[in-house]
């Protein structure tokens, strides 16, 4: 098949490589000229994705994969077009910002030819595929969906860093606007993906047709919103436990020993492209979802609450030297999308602290570009807040932070035994040492 992938980011490029690795001719489209140059040179534009470099080099070298900035080069006569353009959400209003996706859809429509399967993989509010993209594609292309081309929604369900493993591990969900579109999508994804055996799934692993684009859209929002709601509940439990001398970790472990309880872990922040964003996309079409809204508000309040724990233990933070450990939104990933580092730094500055940021994955120059004052381990500091659970932080000790008197571990990552003489606080489990 001839396959086009629109947007060669941290999901789109691995997808393009995966499709090419199955023997298909793949053209990736991206507006970032530097990305395109690197891809055509067989060089990954971003580090950290397992197996990407070797598979990229292999598929580019044998001519199965190339990249371009030109839709006219990539789209015509494609058997399938997969769109993974980012959808952003306004941080204040929670409204989706469709600008980038609309631009990509217009460019796609201008060069769409009959017989093409179009699959949106970007997470969308329910109804977007049918009510926004279908009319736009039809109007601009002059083609009719369901007759001249087929449109489906098939959400990506992978995490950066392990995209290829996740593509094999989880069922590929699809939802079409017609039976023929769903059939075409099923055939396409069966031809470009491999699936691990999953005896735990009654339906088995593979391509799952959910019956409609709306069902597929909701499935993606539901699985991610569930996590946000679950974490929000865990954070509520942790705040109560911390106020009443209860160890929330023991409580959660005890609860989850029963098979119907699956309480997640509390923490300083919920970050990344998915969990803080997709509940807002759900609320966009279901504004009366009070449970979802309450959880989102609870999780958004956690960075300030965590800095409040530091203030309660340390005292007045005005003039105090405080380091936030971790700029990334989660450990082992070089990404700051909706990271808790931003509200944590703001909360500290709002209390008058002199704030520094450390992250083993970022250079001082990169941290400076993010608006932070870089910190080097071994520099004297008054207090510390652990924001990202990088593996390196498990080995931290007071010797790395000379003068530290309070550590608030927002991820329960540090080793308590290493922190004798320092007041170490974990959300939902305060310990005096």
Sine and cosine of phi, psi and omega as CSV:
sin_phi,cos_phi,sin_psi,cos_psi,sin_omega,cos_omega
0.00,0.00,0.41,-0.91,0.18,-0.98
-0.98,-0.18,0.86,-0.50,-0.10,-1.00
-0.83,-0.56,0.68,-0.73,0.10,-1.00
-0.91,-0.42,0.66,-0.75,0.06,-1.00
-0.86,-0.52,0.86,-0.52,-0.03,-1.00
-0.99,-0.13,0.88,-0.47,-0.01,-1.00
1.00,-0.04,0.94,-0.34,-0.07,-1.00
-0.98,-0.21,0.80,0.61,0.04,-1.00
-1.00,0.06,-0.43,-0.90,-0.12,-0.99
-0.95,0.32,-0.24,0.97,0.13,-0.99
-0.96,-0.29,-0.71,0.71,-0.09,-1.00
-0.89,0.46,-0.68,0.73,-0.02,-1.00
-0.92,0.40,-0.74,0.67,0.09,-1.00
-0.85,0.53,-0.59,0.80,0.06,-1.00
-0.89,0.46,-0.72,0.70,0.01,-1.00
-0.86,0.50,-0.67,0.74,0.02,-1.00
-0.90,0.43,-0.67,0.74,0.03,-1.00
-0.86,0.51,-0.73,0.68,-0.01,-1.00
-0.88,0.48,-0.68,0.73,-0.01,-1.00
-0.92,0.39,-0.57,0.82,-0.01,-1.00
-0.91,0.41,-0.31,0.95,0.04,-1.00
-1.00,-0.01,0.14,0.99,0.12,-0.99
0.99,-0.13,0.13,0.99,-0.03,-1.00
-1.00,-0.06,0.36,-0.93,0.04,-1.00
-1.00,0.01,0.90,-0.44,-0.15,-0.99
-0.86,-0.51,0.72,-0.69,0.11,-0.99
-0.86,-0.51,0.83,-0.56,0.04,-1.00
-0.99,-0.14,0.65,-0.76,-0.01,-1.00
-0.90,-0.44,0.74,-0.67,0.06,-1.00
-0.45,-0.89,0.56,-0.83,0.01,-1.00
-0.99,0.16,-0.19,0.98,0.00,-1.00
-1.00,0.08,0.97,-0.24,-0.07,-1.00
-0.88,0.47,-0.57,0.82,0.01,-1.00
-0.91,0.42,-0.67,0.74,0.06,-1.00
-0.85,0.52,-0.71,0.70,-0.03,-1.00
-0.87,0.48,-0.69,0.72,0.01,-1.00
-0.88,0.48,-0.70,0.71,-0.01,-1.00
-0.91,0.42,-0.68,0.73,0.01,-1.00
-0.87,0.49,-0.71,0.70,-0.01,-1.00
-0.92,0.39,-0.32,0.95,0.09,-1.00
-1.00,-0.02,0.00,1.00,0.00,-1.00
0.97,0.25,0.40,0.92,-0.02,-1.00
-0.91,-0.41,0.77,-0.63,0.01,-1.00
-0.92,0.39,0.71,-0.71,-0.04,-1.00
-0.98,0.21,-0.28,0.96,-0.03,-1.00
-0.61,-0.79,0.60,-0.80,-0.04,-1.00
-1.00,0.06,0.25,-0.97,0.22,-0.98
0.98,-0.22,-0.11,0.99,0.01,-1.00
-1.00,-0.06,0.90,-0.45,-0.10,-1.00
-0.86,0.51,0.81,-0.59,0.06,-1.00
0.96,0.28,-0.01,1.00,-0.06,-1.00
-0.91,0.41,-0.72,0.70,-0.09,-1.00
-0.87,0.50,-0.74,0.67,-0.06,-1.00
-0.93,0.36,-0.63,0.78,0.00,-1.00
-0.95,0.32,-0.60,0.80,0.06,-1.00
-0.89,0.46,-0.76,0.65,-0.01,-1.00
-0.86,0.51,-0.65,0.76,-0.03,-1.00
-0.92,0.39,-0.73,0.69,-0.08,-1.00
-0.96,0.28,-0.51,0.86,0.08,-1.00
-0.95,0.32,-0.67,0.74,-0.05,-1.00
-0.89,0.46,-0.60,0.80,-0.04,-1.00
-1.00,-0.05,0.14,0.99,0.14,-0.99
0.99,0.13,0.16,0.99,0.00,-1.00
-0.99,0.12,-0.31,0.95,-0.05,-1.00
-0.71,-0.71,0.72,-0.69,0.15,-0.99
-0.55,-0.83,0.23,-0.97,-0.04,-1.00
-0.78,-0.62,0.41,-0.91,0.00,-1.00
-0.43,-0.90,0.33,-0.95,0.14,-0.99
-0.99,-0.15,-0.02,1.00,-0.17,-0.99
-0.97,-0.25,0.94,-0.35,0.04,-1.00
-0.88,0.47,-0.57,0.82,-0.01,-1.00
-0.90,0.44,-0.41,0.91,0.03,-1.00
-0.99,0.12,-0.56,0.83,-0.18,-0.98
-1.00,-0.08,-0.62,0.78,-0.25,-0.97
-1.00,0.10,-0.72,0.70,-0.09,-1.00
-0.82,0.57,0.70,-0.71,0.07,-1.00
0.93,0.37,0.27,0.96,0.11,-0.99
-0.95,0.32,0.62,-0.79,0.14,-0.99
-0.97,0.24,-0.56,0.83,0.01,-1.00
-0.54,-0.84,0.60,-0.80,0.10,-1.00
-0.82,-0.57,0.83,-0.56,0.01,-1.00
-0.93,-0.37,0.79,-0.62,-0.09,-1.00
-0.93,-0.37,0.84,-0.55,0.00,-1.00
-0.76,-0.65,0.66,0.76,0.00,-1.00
-0.97,0.25,0.68,-0.74,-0.03,-1.00
-0.89,0.46,0.60,-0.80,0.16,-0.99
-0.91,-0.41,0.85,-0.53,-0.05,-1.00
-0.98,-0.18,0.31,-0.95,0.00,-1.00
-0.80,-0.60,0.74,-0.67,0.06,-1.00
-0.90,0.44,0.83,-0.56,-0.10,-0.99
-0.90,0.43,-0.48,0.88,-0.05,-1.00
-1.00,0.06,-0.72,0.69,-0.11,-0.99
-1.00,-0.07,-0.36,0.93,-0.08,-1.00
0.98,0.21,0.08,1.00,-0.02,-1.00
-0.98,0.21,0.68,-0.73,0.07,-1.00
-0.92,0.38,0.60,-0.80,0.03,-1.00
-0.94,-0.35,0.98,-0.20,-0.15,-0.99
-1.00,0.09,0.05,1.00,-0.17,-0.99
-0.77,0.63,-0.80,0.60,-0.05,-1.00
-0.90,0.44,-0.65,0.76,-0.02,-1.00
-0.93,0.37,-0.60,0.80,0.03,-1.00
-0.91,0.42,-0.66,0.75,0.03,-1.00
-0.88,0.48,-0.69,0.73,0.00,-1.00
-0.92,0.40,-0.65,0.76,-0.01,-1.00
-0.91,0.41,-0.64,0.76,0.06,-1.00
-0.88,0.48,-0.72,0.70,-0.01,-1.00
-0.90,0.43,-0.63,0.78,0.07,-1.00
-0.88,0.47,-0.75,0.66,-0.07,-1.00
-0.88,0.48,-0.57,0.82,-0.02,-1.00
-0.89,0.45,-0.39,0.92,-0.08,-1.00
-0.84,-0.54,0.16,0.99,-0.01,-1.00
-0.93,0.36,0.70,-0.71,0.01,-1.00
-0.87,-0.50,0.41,-0.91,-0.05,-1.00
-0.85,0.53,0.54,-0.84,0.05,-1.00
1.00,-0.04,0.02,1.00,-0.08,-1.00
-1.00,0.03,0.66,-0.75,0.19,-0.98
-1.00,-0.05,0.81,-0.59,0.04,-1.00
-0.93,-0.36,0.84,-0.54,-0.04,-1.00
-0.83,-0.55,0.87,-0.50,0.11,-0.99
-1.00,0.01,0.82,-0.58,0.03,-1.00
-0.95,-0.32,-0.21,0.98,0.06,-1.00
-0.92,0.39,0.71,-0.70,0.01,-1.00
-0.89,0.46,0.73,-0.69,-0.13,-0.99
-0.72,-0.69,0.43,-0.90,0.19,-0.98
-0.88,0.48,0.51,-0.86,-0.03,-1.00
-0.86,0.51,0.76,-0.65,0.02,-1.00
0.99,-0.13,-0.14,0.99,-0.09,-1.00
-0.92,0.39,-0.67,0.75,-0.03,-1.00
-0.86,0.51,-0.73,0.69,-0.06,-1.00
-0.97,0.24,-0.69,0.72,-0.19,-0.98
-1.00,-0.05,-0.33,0.94,0.00,-1.00
-0.92,-0.38,-0.79,0.61,-0.12,-0.99
-0.98,0.21,-0.64,0.77,0.00,-1.00
-0.85,0.52,-0.79,0.61,0.01,-1.00
-0.87,0.50,-0.62,0.78,-0.02,-1.00
-0.92,0.40,-0.70,0.71,0.01,-1.00
-0.89,0.45,-0.68,0.73,-0.02,-1.00
-0.92,0.39,-0.71,0.71,-0.06,-1.00
-0.89,0.45,-0.71,0.71,-0.08,-1.00
-0.98,0.21,-0.63,0.78,-0.06,-1.00
-0.99,0.15,-0.43,0.90,-0.10,-1.00
0.98,0.21,0.12,0.99,0.00,-1.00
-0.98,-0.17,0.32,-0.95,-0.02,-1.00
-0.94,-0.34,0.82,-0.57,0.04,-1.00
-0.92,0.39,0.64,-0.77,-0.01,-1.00
1.00,-0.01,-0.28,0.96,0.03,-1.00
-0.85,-0.53,-0.84,0.54,-0.03,-1.00
-1.00,0.04,-0.54,0.84,0.06,-1.00
-0.54,-0.84,0.21,-0.98,-0.03,-1.00
-0.81,-0.59,0.63,-0.78,-0.09,-1.00
-0.84,-0.55,0.75,-0.66,0.02,-1.00
-0.67,-0.74,0.30,-0.96,0.18,-0.98
-0.90,-0.44,0.76,-0.64,-0.03,-1.00
-0.60,-0.80,1.00,-0.07,-0.17,-0.98
-0.93,0.38,0.62,-0.78,0.17,-0.98
-0.94,0.34,0.60,-0.80,-0.06,-1.00
-0.73,-0.69,0.66,0.75,-0.12,-0.99
-0.85,-0.53,0.32,-0.95,0.10,-1.00
-0.92,-0.38,0.63,-0.77,0.05,-1.00
-0.87,0.50,0.60,-0.80,-0.06,-1.00
0.99,-0.16,-0.42,0.91,-0.03,-1.00
-0.62,-0.78,0.59,0.81,-0.10,-1.00
-0.86,0.51,-0.73,0.68,-0.08,-1.00
-0.91,0.42,-0.63,0.78,0.04,-1.00
-0.92,0.39,-0.65,0.76,-0.02,-1.00
-0.94,0.35,-0.55,0.84,0.04,-1.00
-0.87,0.49,-0.56,0.83,0.03,-1.00
-0.99,0.15,-0.50,0.87,-0.21,-0.98
-0.99,0.16,-0.58,0.81,-0.16,-0.99
-0.94,-0.34,0.55,-0.83,0.08,-1.00
-0.84,0.54,0.57,-0.82,0.06,-1.00
-1.00,-0.04,0.92,-0.39,-0.05,-1.00
-1.00,0.06,0.69,-0.72,0.09,-1.00
-0.69,-0.73,0.48,-0.88,0.09,-1.00
-0.53,-0.85,0.85,-0.52,-0.06,-1.00
-0.97,-0.23,0.13,-0.99,0.11,-0.99
-1.00,-0.07,-0.10,0.99,0.05,-1.00
-0.47,-0.88,0.31,-0.95,0.03,-1.00
-0.89,0.46,-0.63,0.78,0.00,-1.00
-0.92,0.39,-0.62,0.78,0.05,-1.00
-0.89,0.46,-0.66,0.75,0.03,-1.00
-0.90,0.43,-0.63,0.78,0.03,-1.00
-0.89,0.45,-0.71,0.71,0.01,-1.00
-0.89,0.45,-0.65,0.76,0.00,-1.00
-0.91,0.40,-0.65,0.76,0.03,-1.00
-0.87,0.49,-0.72,0.69,0.01,-1.00
-0.89,0.45,-0.64,0.77,-0.01,-1.00
-0.89,0.45,-0.80,0.61,-0.09,-1.00
-0.94,0.34,-0.48,0.88,0.10,-0.99
-0.92,0.39,-0.43,0.91,-0.02,-1.00
-1.00,0.06,-0.29,0.96,-0.08,-1.00
-0.91,-0.42,-0.13,0.99,-0.02,-1.00
-0.83,-0.55,0.40,-0.92,0.18,-0.98
-0.90,-0.43,0.47,-0.88,-0.05,-1.00
-0.77,-0.64,0.73,-0.68,0.10,-1.00
-0.94,0.35,0.45,-0.89,0.10,-0.99
-0.93,0.37,0.76,-0.64,0.00,-1.00
-0.79,-0.61,0.98,0.19,0.01,-1.00
-0.90,0.44,-0.26,0.97,0.02,-1.00
-0.97,0.24,-0.24,0.97,-0.02,-1.00
-0.99,-0.14,0.88,-0.48,-0.02,-1.00
-0.85,0.53,-0.59,0.81,-0.03,-1.00
-0.99,0.11,-0.21,0.98,-0.05,-1.00
0.99,0.16,0.32,-0.95,0.01,-1.00
-1.00,0.10,0.43,-0.90,-0.01,-1.00
0.62,-0.79,-0.42,-0.91,0.02,-1.00
-1.00,0.05,0.81,-0.58,0.00,-1.00
-0.94,-0.35,0.89,-0.45,0.10,-1.00
-1.00,0.07,0.89,-0.45,-0.04,-1.00
-1.00,-0.02,0.03,1.00,0.14,-0.99
0.99,-0.13,-0.39,0.92,0.02,-1.00
-0.31,-0.95,0.37,-0.93,0.07,-1.00
-0.89,0.46,-0.59,0.81,-0.04,-1.00
-0.91,0.42,-0.64,0.77,0.02,-1.00
-0.91,0.42,-0.63,0.77,0.02,-1.00
-0.93,0.38,-0.65,0.76,0.06,-1.00
-0.88,0.48,-0.70,0.71,-0.03,-1.00
-0.93,0.37,-0.59,0.81,0.00,-1.00
-0.86,0.51,-0.69,0.73,0.01,-1.00
-0.91,0.40,-0.70,0.72,0.02,-1.00
-0.91,0.42,-0.62,0.79,-0.06,-1.00
-0.92,0.40,-0.69,0.72,-0.07,-1.00
-0.92,0.38,-0.53,0.85,0.00,-1.00
-1.00,0.10,-0.64,0.77,0.03,-1.00
-0.89,0.45,-0.58,0.82,0.09,-1.00
-0.82,0.57,-0.68,0.73,-0.02,-1.00
-0.91,0.41,-0.65,0.76,0.02,-1.00
-0.90,0.44,-0.70,0.72,0.01,-1.00
-0.91,0.42,-0.66,0.75,0.00,-1.00
-0.90,0.44,-0.71,0.71,0.03,-1.00
-0.90,0.43,-0.63,0.78,0.05,-1.00
-0.86,0.51,-0.65,0.76,0.05,-1.00
-0.91,0.42,-0.69,0.72,0.03,-1.00
-0.87,0.50,-0.65,0.76,0.02,-1.00
-0.91,0.41,-0.61,0.79,0.06,-1.00
-0.90,0.44,-0.70,0.71,0.06,-1.00
-0.87,0.50,-0.67,0.74,-0.05,-1.00
-0.90,0.43,-0.66,0.75,0.01,-1.00
-0.90,0.44,-0.67,0.74,0.04,-1.00
-0.91,0.41,-0.69,0.72,-0.02,-1.00
-0.88,0.48,-0.70,0.72,-0.01,-1.00
-0.88,0.48,-0.52,0.85,0.00,-1.00
-0.98,0.18,-0.24,0.97,-0.10,-0.99
-0.84,-0.55,0.34,0.94,0.09,-1.00
0.92,0.39,0.48,0.88,-0.02,-1.00
-0.95,-0.30,0.64,-0.77,0.04,-1.00
-1.00,0.06,0.96,-0.26,-0.08,-1.00
-0.91,0.41,-0.48,0.88,0.00,-1.00
-0.89,0.46,-0.71,0.70,0.04,-1.00
-0.90,0.45,-0.64,0.77,-0.01,-1.00
-0.89,0.46,-0.72,0.70,-0.02,-1.00
-0.91,0.41,-0.70,0.72,0.03,-1.00
-0.87,0.50,-0.66,0.75,0.01,-1.00
-0.91,0.41,-0.70,0.72,0.00,-1.00
-0.89,0.46,-0.67,0.74,-0.06,-1.00
-0.97,0.22,-0.07,1.00,0.10,-1.00
-0.95,0.31,-0.24,0.97,0.07,-1.00
-0.99,-0.15,0.73,-0.68,-0.24,-0.97
-0.92,0.40,-0.17,0.99,-0.03,-1.00
-0.99,-0.15,0.04,1.00,0.01,-1.00
-0.92,-0.39,0.76,-0.64,-0.03,-1.00
-0.68,-0.74,0.78,0.62,-0.06,-1.00
-0.93,0.37,0.75,-0.66,0.05,-1.00
-0.98,0.21,-0.08,-1.00,-0.04,-1.00
-0.99,-0.15,0.63,-0.78,0.07,-1.00
-0.96,0.27,0.26,-0.97,0.03,-1.00
-0.09,-1.00,0.11,-0.99,-0.10,-1.00
-0.92,0.39,-0.48,0.88,-0.08,-1.00
-0.29,-0.96,0.42,-0.91,0.15,-0.99
-0.92,-0.39,0.92,-0.38,-0.08,-1.00
-0.84,-0.54,-0.12,-0.99,0.03,-1.00
0.98,-0.19,0.07,-1.00,-0.03,-1.00
-0.97,0.25,-0.30,0.95,-0.20,-0.98
-0.97,-0.25,-0.94,0.35,-0.21,-0.98
-0.88,0.48,-0.63,0.77,0.03,-1.00
-0.97,0.23,-0.27,0.96,-0.15,-0.99
-0.99,-0.16,-0.74,0.67,-0.17,-0.99
-0.91,0.41,-0.54,0.84,0.13,-0.99
-0.86,0.51,-0.51,0.86,0.04,-1.00
-0.95,0.33,-0.57,0.82,0.08,-1.00
-0.92,0.40,-0.59,0.81,0.07,-1.00
-0.92,0.40,-0.71,0.70,0.00,-1.00
-0.90,0.44,-0.41,0.91,0.02,-1.00
-0.86,0.50,-0.58,0.81,0.00,-1.00
-0.95,-0.30,-0.14,0.99,0.06,-1.00
-0.70,-0.71,0.94,0.34,-0.09,-1.00
-0.91,0.41,-0.24,0.97,0.00,-1.00
-1.00,0.01,0.13,0.99,-0.02,-1.00
-0.97,0.22,0.99,0.13,-0.12,-0.99
-0.90,0.43,-0.58,0.81,0.00,-1.00
-0.90,0.43,-0.70,0.71,0.00,-1.00
-0.90,0.43,-0.70,0.72,-0.02,-1.00
-0.90,0.43,-0.67,0.74,-0.01,-1.00
-0.90,0.44,-0.65,0.76,0.01,-1.00
-0.91,0.42,-0.67,0.74,0.01,-1.00
-0.88,0.47,-0.66,0.75,0.03,-1.00
-0.92,0.40,-0.64,0.77,0.01,-1.00
-0.89,0.45,-0.70,0.72,-0.01,-1.00
-0.94,0.35,-0.60,0.80,0.02,-1.00
-0.91,0.41,-0.40,0.92,-0.03,-1.00
-1.00,0.08,-0.15,0.99,-0.13,-0.99
-0.92,0.39,-0.61,0.79,0.03,-1.00
-0.86,0.51,-0.72,0.70,0.01,-1.00
-0.91,0.42,-0.63,0.78,0.06,-1.00
-0.87,0.50,-0.67,0.74,-0.02,-1.00
-0.91,0.42,-0.66,0.75,0.06,-1.00
-0.91,0.40,-0.50,0.86,0.11,-0.99
-0.90,0.44,-0.58,0.81,0.08,-1.00
-0.89,0.46,-0.66,0.75,0.04,-1.00
-0.89,0.45,-0.71,0.70,-0.01,-1.00
-0.87,0.49,-0.64,0.76,0.01,-1.00
-0.91,0.41,-0.54,0.84,-0.03,-1.00
-1.00,0.07,-0.60,0.80,-0.08,-1.00
-1.00,0.02,-0.59,0.81,-0.12,-0.99
0.97,-0.26,-0.33,-0.94,-0.03,-1.00
-0.82,0.57,0.83,-0.55,-0.06,-1.00
-1.00,0.01,-0.02,1.00,-0.03,-1.00
-0.87,0.50,0.86,-0.51,0.01,-1.00
0.99,0.11,-0.14,0.99,-0.01,-1.00
-0.95,0.31,0.62,-0.79,0.08,-1.00
-1.00,0.04,0.91,-0.42,-0.07,-1.00
-0.80,-0.60,0.75,-0.66,0.06,-1.00
-0.95,-0.30,0.72,-0.70,0.15,-0.99
-0.99,-0.12,0.85,-0.52,-0.05,-1.00
-1.00,-0.07,0.95,-0.32,0.02,-1.00
0.95,-0.32,0.92,-0.40,0.12,-0.99
-1.00,-0.08,-0.48,0.88,0.00,-1.00
-0.90,0.44,0.41,-0.91,0.01,-1.00
-0.97,0.23,-0.37,0.93,0.12,-0.99
-0.48,-0.88,0.33,-0.94,-0.07,-1.00
-0.89,0.45,0.62,-0.78,0.09,-1.00
0.98,0.20,0.08,1.00,-0.02,-1.00
-0.82,-0.57,0.81,-0.58,0.01,-1.00
-1.00,0.04,0.99,0.16,-0.07,-1.00
-0.37,-0.93,0.72,-0.69,-0.05,-1.00
-0.92,-0.40,0.24,0.97,-0.01,-1.00
-0.84,0.54,0.87,-0.50,0.01,-1.00
0.79,0.61,0.50,0.86,-0.01,-1.00
-0.91,0.41,0.55,-0.83,0.06,-1.00
-0.92,0.40,-0.20,0.98,-0.01,-1.00
-0.88,0.48,-0.59,0.81,-0.07,-1.00
-0.93,0.38,-0.80,0.60,0.04,-1.00
-0.93,0.38,-0.48,0.88,0.03,-1.00
-0.92,0.39,-0.71,0.71,0.04,-1.00
-0.89,0.46,-0.68,0.73,0.01,-1.00
-0.88,0.48,-0.66,0.75,-0.01,-1.00
-0.91,0.41,-0.61,0.79,0.03,-1.00
-0.93,0.37,-0.70,0.71,0.02,-1.00
-0.90,0.43,-0.58,0.82,0.04,-1.00
-0.90,0.44,-0.38,0.93,0.04,-1.00
-0.99,-0.14,0.11,0.99,0.10,-0.99
1.00,0.03,0.18,0.98,-0.03,-1.00
-0.98,0.20,0.42,-0.91,0.17,-0.99
-1.00,-0.04,0.91,-0.42,-0.25,-0.97
-0.94,-0.33,0.68,-0.73,0.06,-1.00
-0.81,-0.59,0.37,-0.93,0.01,-1.00
-0.75,-0.66,0.69,-0.72,0.06,-1.00
-0.83,-0.56,0.61,-0.79,0.12,-0.99
-0.38,-0.92,0.84,-0.55,-0.06,-1.00
-0.91,0.41,-0.26,0.96,-0.04,-1.00
-1.00,-0.03,-0.16,0.99,-0.08,-1.00
-0.88,-0.48,0.61,-0.79,0.12,-0.99
-0.98,0.20,0.26,-0.97,0.06,-1.00
-0.86,0.52,-0.62,0.79,0.00,-1.00
-0.90,0.44,-0.67,0.74,0.00,-1.00
-0.91,0.41,-0.65,0.76,0.03,-1.00
-0.91,0.42,-0.62,0.79,0.03,-1.00
-0.90,0.44,-0.66,0.75,0.02,-1.00
-0.89,0.45,-0.46,0.89,0.04,-1.00
-0.98,0.18,-0.07,1.00,0.04,-1.00
0.99,-0.11,0.22,0.98,-0.07,-1.00
-0.96,-0.29,0.34,-0.94,0.16,-0.99
-1.00,-0.09,0.91,-0.42,-0.08,-1.00
-0.90,0.43,0.45,-0.89,0.00,-1.00
-0.79,-0.62,0.67,-0.74,0.07,-1.00
-0.95,-0.31,0.76,-0.65,0.06,-1.00
-0.84,0.54,0.64,-0.77,-0.07,-1.00
0.98,-0.18,-0.16,0.99,0.04,-1.00
-1.00,0.08,0.69,-0.72,-0.01,-1.00
-0.86,0.52,0.62,-0.78,-0.03,-1.00
-0.45,-0.89,0.44,-0.90,-0.02,-1.00
-1.00,0.00,-0.59,0.81,-0.07,-1.00
-0.45,-0.89,0.27,-0.96,-0.04,-1.00
-0.60,-0.80,0.50,-0.86,0.07,-1.00
-0.77,-0.64,0.87,-0.50,0.03,-1.00
-1.00,0.05,0.87,-0.50,-0.10,-1.00
-0.95,-0.31,-0.56,0.83,-0.01,-1.00
-0.87,-0.50,0.67,-0.74,-0.09,-1.00
-1.00,0.02,0.84,0.55,0.11,-0.99
-0.89,0.45,0.59,-0.81,-0.02,-1.00
-0.85,0.53,-0.56,0.83,-0.04,-1.00
-0.88,0.48,-0.46,0.89,-0.08,-1.00
-0.96,0.27,-0.26,0.97,0.07,-1.00
-0.91,0.41,-0.38,0.93,-0.03,-1.00
-0.99,-0.11,-0.02,1.00,-0.02,-1.00
-0.89,0.45,0.52,-0.85,0.10,-0.99
-0.59,-0.81,0.19,-0.98,0.02,-1.00
-0.84,0.55,-0.40,0.92,0.03,-1.00
-0.90,0.44,-0.44,0.90,0.03,-1.00
-0.98,0.19,-0.30,0.96,-0.04,-1.00
-0.74,-0.67,0.94,0.33,-0.09,-1.00
-0.81,0.58,0.77,-0.64,0.04,-1.00
1.00,-0.03,-0.12,0.99,-0.05,-1.00
-0.90,0.44,0.71,-0.70,0.03,-1.00
-0.92,-0.40,-0.40,0.92,0.01,-1.00
-0.69,-0.73,0.74,-0.68,0.13,-0.99
-0.85,-0.53,0.85,-0.53,0.16,-0.99
-0.98,-0.22,0.94,-0.34,-0.02,-1.00
-1.00,-0.04,0.99,-0.17,-0.07,-1.00
-0.97,0.26,-0.05,1.00,-0.01,-1.00
-0.77,-0.63,0.04,1.00,-0.06,-1.00
0.81,0.59,0.73,0.68,-0.07,-1.00
-0.98,-0.18,-0.53,0.85,-0.07,-1.00
-0.97,0.26,0.33,-0.94,0.01,-1.00
-1.00,-0.02,0.92,-0.40,-0.05,-1.00
-0.83,0.55,-0.55,0.84,-0.05,-1.00
-0.90,0.43,-0.38,0.92,-0.03,-1.00
-1.00,0.09,-0.13,0.99,-0.17,-0.98
-0.92,-0.38,0.51,0.86,0.06,-1.00
-0.85,0.52,0.72,-0.70,0.01,-1.00
1.00,-0.01,-0.12,0.99,0.03,-1.00
-0.88,-0.47,0.67,-0.74,0.06,-1.00
-0.97,0.26,0.93,-0.38,-0.03,-1.00
-0.95,-0.30,0.84,-0.55,-0.06,-1.00
-0.88,-0.47,0.76,-0.65,0.08,-1.00
-0.90,-0.45,0.66,-0.75,-0.02,-1.00
-0.84,0.54,0.84,-0.54,-0.01,-1.00
0.99,0.12,0.07,1.00,-0.03,-1.00
-0.33,-0.94,0.99,0.10,-0.02,-1.00
-1.00,0.09,0.72,-0.69,-0.03,-1.00
-0.75,-0.66,0.77,-0.63,0.09,-1.00
-1.00,-0.06,0.75,-0.66,0.02,-1.00
-0.74,-0.67,0.00,0.00,0.00,0.00
